[in-house]
Amino acid sequence: MMSLFNQTALECSKLITEHYSTSFTLGIKTLDRKFHFPIYAIYGFVRYADEIVDTFHDYDKKTLLEKFKRDAYTAIDERISLNPVLHAFQLVVRQYDIEHELIEAFLKSMEMDLYFQDYDASGYNEYIYGSAEVVGLMCLRVFCEGDSAMYDRLKEPARKLGAAFQKVNFLRDVKSDYQERGRTYFPGVNFDDFTCDAKELIERDIQNDFDEAYIGIMNLPKGARMGVYLAYVYYQTLFNKIKALPVSRIQTERVRVPDTKKIALLAQTYLKYRLNVI
């Protein structure tokens, strides 16, 4: 039965999310149940594309990414794929009218990782839009369930939240991105001479993104608000840890929020939700 095939594909995306990201899994589980599988499907799609450019070093990444892109659009056009990740994704794209422009921008940013090592301001903004902001917009399409007016109101805050998450990731992953992959995302920053002033300038920009995103989170539909707020709180906690560390620590270790802390944040978020604080 087709319904069994669809459900199995969605379950595969759920499994991918659970194995790759504890924090996003916790966030998804606190969404209204109707949003679980659509968001798992989006995460599975973006996770596998990211794996191609970041992990498959012994393979022809360019060819793999081109095939992934081609297969994704074929799945959307034909409404089916034997790749469960792409089949699940096309179900969501069609159900929630996710624009091809968002998908194209995302895949272009993945392609940029194959060629670019240093980014100027224009490339930096383009990369963040494609790699993170559009993912937030895809999720927002799901949360708005066809309400275009709501989507338009919350579009900019959703982009800011995606940008904040990605920039925090850049700071967290300085060691692996710069030392192992040779990438420098922040324009004009020399990580061989990474100063406190440069770090603080980046942090102010990130905090501005968080502040603007918060307004949008508080106006999300109730079924989406707690899950997105939890992801926001988790990343703000990670960001606060990064801010408290000296430059030398950022360059030599990957900062984490322990699982015990994540569970505590979940409990605190749930209590606020029950008290109608969020």
C-alpha positions, -999 to +999 in steps of 0.1 A: +000+000+000+012+035-008+004+047+027+028+021+041+055+032+018+050+068+027+050+061+064+081+040+061+099+068+043+089+093+070+101+069+097+135+068+080+138+106+083+128+104+119+155+079+125+181+101+108+171+130+130+173+110+162+208+097+153+222+130+142+208+156+165+196+152+201+186+188+204+165+189+172+149+156+182+139+171+215+125+202+198+105+182+173+090+160+200+076+191+218+058+202+186+022+193+180+022+157+168+009+167+133+042+186+127+065+158+137+070+139+105+070+169+082+098+185+102+117+151+104+114+150+066+129+184+062+157+177+086+165+144+068+168+161+035+191+189+047+212+165+069+220+142+040+229+170+017+252+184+044+268+150+049+278+149+012+299+181+015+312+176+050+318+139+054+322+119+022+359+129+017+368+096-001+341+101-028+334+125-056+314+150-036+305+172-066+290+142-085+272+130-054+256+164-047+246+168-084+229+134-083+212+142-050+199+175-064+187+158-096+170+130-077+153+155-054+137+174-082+127+142-100+111+130-068+091+162-065+081+162-101+071+125-102+057+124-066+078+093-057+114+082-050+129+049-039+153+070-018+132+072+014+147+106+024+138+122-009+104+105-009+096+119+025+108+153+015+087+155-016+056+146+003+062+176+025+071+199-003+039+191-021+016+191+010+028+225+023+037+242-011+073+247-002+088+269-029+115+255-052+134+287-047+140+277-011+152+243-021+174+257-048+190+283-024+197+255+001+214+232-025+234+262-039+248+268-004+258+231-001+276+235-035+294+266-022+310+244+005+327+224-023+345+254-037+347+283-013+372+285+016+369+322+024+337+343+022+333+380+016+303+398+030+281+390+000+290+353-001+286+351+037+251+364+035+242+342+005+256+312+023+237+318+055+204+324+036+207+292+017+221+270+044+200+281+073+174+308+067+156+289+040+154+258+063+136+280+088+113+291+060+105+256+050+096+248+086+075+279+088+055+268+057+047+237+077+037+255+108+015+280+090-004+252+072-013+273+042-020+306+060+000+329+037-007+360+058+008+344+088+038+332+068+045+367+055+043+382+091+067+356+105+090+353+075+117+377+087+119+364+123+122+329+109+151+339+088+168+356+118+164+325+139+180+303+112+208+329+108+214+329+146+216+291+147+240+290+118+263+317+131+265+299+165+274+268+146+302+286+129+316+298+162+312+264+178+329+246+148+358+270+143+383+241+151+368+217+126+359+242+099+391+262+099+418+237+110+404+205+093+385+219+063+402+252+057+369+272+058+365+307+071+328+318+070+331+351+089+342+377+064+373+396+073+382+374+102+417+359+104+416+329+127+454+328+129+450+361+147+414+358+162+410+387+186+386+393+215+373+423+196+365+403+165+348+376+186+327+402+204+316+419+171+304+385+158+286+379+191+267+412+190+255+404+155+243+370+167+225+384+197+206+408+175+194+379+154+183+361+185+164+392+197+145+397+165+138+359+162+122+358+197+094+382+186+084+358+158+086+327+181+061+343+205+037+347+175+039+312+161+008+289+162+005+273+197+013+238+183+047+250+170+057+276+196+071+253+224+093+233+201+108+263+183+112+281+216+131+250+230+155+251+200+159+288+206+167+283+243+191+255+236+210+276+211+210+306+233+225+285+261+252+272+237+258+307+226+262+319+262+288+292+269+307+303+238+306+340+248+320+331+283+351+313+268+383+330+257+393+330+220+419+303+226+393+278+238+370+284+208+399+275+185+408+243+203+376+226+213+340+221+202+316+236+228+287+215+238+256+216+260+255+184+280+224+161+275+215+166+312+213+203+306+192+198+275+167+177+295+166+205+322+159+231+295+131+208+281+116+207+316+118+244+321+103+251+287+075+227+293+067+244+326+066+278+310+043+264+283+019+250+308+019+283+327+012+302+294+044+321+297+052+311+261 
